[in-house]
Amino acid sequence: MPTKKRRVGFIPRNGVLDIVNKLSYENNLSYSKIINILVEESLLNRGLLNIKNREIFDENNSGESIY
């Protein structure tokens, strides 16, 4: 069954891969889940994602939701 989610190829640097491996093992989560959490945290910190109302904002922070 097709899915709307896109698969993103990600080959991290060795140091990043070590951190993801450690987080994955310590939290008993898949690599994919760890990467997803890190991406969401990054978007939140940049002000591009609002979890409360599930809005994603455009890059120029015009305050306009794109989804």
N, C-alpha and C positions, 0 to 999 in steps of 0.2 A: 504494500500500500504506500503510495507516495506521501511525502510529508512536505509541509510548507517551510520547514527549517532548512537552512543551507549548511552544508558541511564546509568548514573553513580549515584549510590545511595550515598547520602551525608547527614550525620546527624551531624551537627556542634555542638560545645559546646554552652552552653546557651548564653554566652557573644557574640559569633560570630553570633548566630541566631538573637540576639537583634539588632546587627549592620546591618545584612542583611535585617531584617524587616524594620528598619528605612530607609535604603537606598531605598528599594523597594517602600515604601510609599512616601518618599520625591520626588522620581524621576518618580513615576507612571510606574514602570517597574516590571516585574514578578521576582520571586525569581530566576528562571532559568537564566534569562538575567543578573541579578546582579552577580550570581555565575560565569557565563561565562566571564563577564567583569573582575572580580577579578582574575580569573585563567589566562586570557590573559595578564593582567598587571604583574602578578607574573612571567610568562614566559618571558615577555619582559625584566623585571628587571634582570633576571638571564642570559640573553643573549641567551636563547634557542629558541626564536621566532623572526623572522624578518617580520614585517607586510608589509613593502614596496614591497617585492617580494614573500610574503606568504610562506616562507620557515621555516621549523622546523628543528633545529639542534640537533645532538645527544648529549647525556649527557656529554661526555668528551670534548665538545667544540672543536672538531677537525676541525671545519669549514666546515664539510661535511653535506650537506642537506640530511635528511632522507625521505623527501616527495617532 
